[in-house]
């Protein structure tokens, strides 16, 4: 069974112990490790290591000794309770050993949890799990954690009073930090708020969060693309204070608006165009950019790209015009562009 979309987060939070195996794979090792830890904890609990109900082995060694996996799956534990055999960083060459272990799997045997890096469609591991009648495949993408996932981390950290403005700030932070760093930040906020019943505030998040230069830059460009001129000034001041080079800001905006223009020009629609772009855009960011492309339309986006190209050329010329004000003016003009003009 191949999980998709929101099914991935929901299943890994509560995996089905009656299914024999789970494959978790993805390009980012930190994201994969977080999901693996969550799934294993849900299957066997916090004390599985102490009670010897969790067996770890390297996927690379299975080709030479496939019997070790079969033995571990069928082993009877000293302590009662569910068991997991964790196969870390499995290569495609481990597929046959895993297939053999699953061939005679019965209820009461250990659940096999396999992790791997990025796997293509022709991967032997993917084919094994996706075509198996009972095994589960959970791809882990590089999208930022969703609100449901962040809400779960907040509850684990003891943070139950999180107003909407604080949640919006956390979701902004999720676009700048790796999931592991974001989770650690939430845990740190939880310690800070221990025994404090007052709702979490944006100021407390800002106090404890790491630097968010990339998030501020991305959000500024989204603000421009969504023509939210009321939010432009405060974000622009933060960008200026962080010392981002004007050329860097202009290039980031130009790249974004070029992507929107290509998406708006695609007959298949912006969402499809963004999904098959190089690199592809997935998840909430794709939905957000698709709405931006639809809101602007091809004509205005051509004008926006042209304006940013002119600004970029001026920045690289011998002009003595102040560079940051030049970029700021161009972005503000785009943010203030009237809607509905195609």
N, C-alpha and C positions, 0 to 999 in steps of 0.2 A: 504494500500500500504506500503510495507516494502522497505525502502531506503537502498542502499548498496554502499560501496566504496565512490567515489567522489560525488555521488548523495547527500549524507548526508550534506556535506559542502555547496554545491550549493543550496540545498533546504532551509536549515536553514538561509542562507543569504537572500533568497527571497521566503518566504513561500507563498503558494497559498491561498489567503483570501476566495476563494470560497469553500474550503474544510472545513468541520465542526470541525475537531479536529486533534491535533498533540500530539503524545506521544514521549517524549524525556527521555531515560533511560540509565543508565550506572553505573559502579562501583564507579567511582570517582565523588564525589559531586561537586567539583570545575569545572570539565569539563562540567557536566550537567548544572550547574548554568550559565556558560558562554554561552552555546548554547541556553539555555532558554532565557537569556537576549537578545541575538542577534535576535532570532526569534520573540520575543514579540515586540522589537523595530521596526523590519521590518514590522510587521503587523499593529501596531497602532501608531508608531511614538514616538518622545521623550516626548511629552506633555500629554501622555495618562493619567498619574496619576493626573495631575492638572485638566484635563478636565473630570475626573471620567469615563474614557472609559476603565479602567483596574480594574477588580475585582479579588481580591486574596482570596483564601480559602485553608484550610488544607485538604489534601486527607483523613487523618485519621478520620475527622468528618463526612464524607459523608455517612458512614454506618448508623449512628444514624439519620441523617437529609438529606436524598437524595434530598428532594424537593428544598433545597437551591440552588443546581446547576441548576436545571431546571428553577427556577425563575431568576437566574442571567443570564442565556443564553438568555432568552426571554425578559428581562427587556429593556425598551426603554430609552436610555441615554438622559440626559439633553442637552449635547453638541452633535452636528452632528459629524459623522465620525465612522470608524470601531471600534469594541469593542472586547476585549479578556477577557475570564474568565480563570485565572491561578489557576490550582489545583496542589499544591506543595506536593512532597513526598507522592504520592498516594500508598497505599498498594493494594494488590490484592482484598481485601474486598470492595474496592471502585468501582470495575468493573461494578456492576449492576447499581449503581447510574449514572455512566457515560453512560452506555448503554441506560438508560431511557432518559437521557438528549439529546442523539443523535437520538433517535427514531423519533422524530417529528421536527428535526432541519430543518430550512428553511433559504434561503438566506436573509441576514439582521440580523440574530441572531448573537450573539457573538461567535467567534471562541474559542473552548476549548483547552487550552494548558496544558497538563498533564506532570509532571515530576515524575520519580521514580528511585529507586536504581537499583541494578543488578536484572534482571528478567530472570528466566529460560524459556526453551521452553514451559513448561506446564503452565506458568503464565496466569491467567485469563485476565489480562490487555493486555498482548501481543496478546492473541488469539482474544480478542475483536477488537483491532486496526488492526491487520494484516488481519483479515477476513472481516472487514467492507469495504463496497464498496468505500467509499470516505475518510475515516480517514487515517492519515499518521503516520508511525512508524519510528523513527530516533534513532537507537542505537548509543551511544557515547562510542567508545572504548578508551583504554588507550594508543593508539599510539600517538607519538609526533605530533604536528600540522604539516600539510603539507605546501609546499611552497605557494600554492594558499591562504591558510588561513593566513599565516604570511604576505604575500603581502597585503592582505586586512587590516590587523592591521597596517601595515606601512603607507598605504594611509590614514587611519583614523587619524594617528598621524602626518600627514603632511609630511611624508618622501617619496618623490617621486624619488629622485636620489640615488638609492641603487645599486652600482656595484655588479658584480657577486661574487667577493671575500668577500664583506660585507654580501651578502645574504648567502654564504656558512658558514660564521661565525655564523650568526643568526640561521641557520638550525642546526648547531652543538650545539648551546645553547639550542635549542628546545628539545634536547634529555636529557638535564640535569635538566631543570626547569619544574615545573608544568605549564600548559597553562596559569593559572592566573598570576603567577609570570613572565612568559615570556611576556605576554601582558603589565603588569605594567612596565617591563623593556623597552619595545618598546615605551610606552607612555613617560617614563622618557627621553629616547633618543630624542623623538620628541620635548620635552620641551627644552632640551639642544641645539638642532639644530634649534630652532625657529628663523626665519629670517636669517638663514645661507643657502645660495643657493648651497654651495659646496657639492659634493657627500659624502654620509656617508662612513666613513673609518673603517677598522678593528680596528684601534687603539682607535677610539671613542667608539666602542662597548665594547672593553676590559676595557676601563676606567669606563663605567657605568654599566656593567653587574655584577651580584653577582658572588661569587666564583663558579667555575665549576669543582670541583674535580672529580665528577662522570663522567661528560662528557669527561674530559681528559683521564680518565682511560678507558672508553669504546672506545674512538677513538683510543687510543694507541693499543688496542687489535685488532680493525678492521684494523689498519695500518699493523700490523703483519700478520693477516690472509689474507690481500690483497697484501702482499709482497711489500709494498711501503717503501723500506728501506731508500729512500731519506728523507722521512718525520719522520723517527723513532727518530733521534737524538734530535730534538727540543722538541718533545712531551715527550720523556723520561726525559729530563732535567726538564720540568715542573712538571712531576709526582714526581721526586725526591725532588724538592723544596717544594712540597706540603706535604711532610712527610708521604706519603702512605707507609705502612709496606710492605717489600718484600714478605712476605707470602701472604698478601692480593692480591698483584699483580699477584703472581704465581697462586693462587687459581682461580682468575677471568679468567686468560688465559686458565687454564686447563678446567674450566667449558665451556668456549666458544668452545675450540677445541673438547671436548667430544661431544658437541651438533652438531658440524659440522660432526664429524665422524659418529654419529648415522644417521644424515640426508643423508650423502653420501651412507650409507649402505642400506637405505630403498628402496625396489623395486619400491615404488610408486613415488619416486623422492624427492629431498631435500625440495622443497616447501611444499609438502603435509606433509612430516615428521615433519617439523618445526611447521606447523599449528596445528598438533595433539600432539605435545610435551607437557610435563607438567613441568612448565607452558607453554602454547602455545606462539608462536612468530607470531606477525601479522604485517601487513603493510610494510612500507619501510625497516624496520629492517629484516623482514623475507626475502624479496627479496635480500637484501644485503648478508645475511648469506647463502642463497641458491646459489648465484653466487660464494661465497667463497668455499662452499662444492664442487661444480662442478669443480672449478678451481684446487682444490687440488687432489680430488679423495681419495679412501679408503686407499690405501697403504701409501702414504705420511702422511695422517692424523693419521694413527696408529703410525707412527714414531714420529709425533709431540706430540701426547698424551703421548707416552712413555718417550720422552725427558722431558716433563713438570712434569711427575710423578717422574722421577729421581731427577729433580731439587727440587721438593717439599720435597722429602725424605731427601735430603742433607740439606735443610733449617731447617728441624726438628731434624736433627742429632746433634751430638756433634762437627761437623766440625767447624773449626775456619775460614773458608773461608769467605771473606766479602760478606754479603748476597745480597745487592742490585746489585753489579757488577755481582754476580752469575746469578741472574734473568735476568739482562740486556743482558748478553751474550747469554742465552738460547733464549730469544725473538729475539735478533738480528740475530741469526743463522736461526731462522724460517723465519724472514722477508727477509733474503737473499737467501732462498732456491730457486733454479732454477725452473722455470715453465716448465710444460710439462712432468715432470717425475711422472709416475703413479706407 
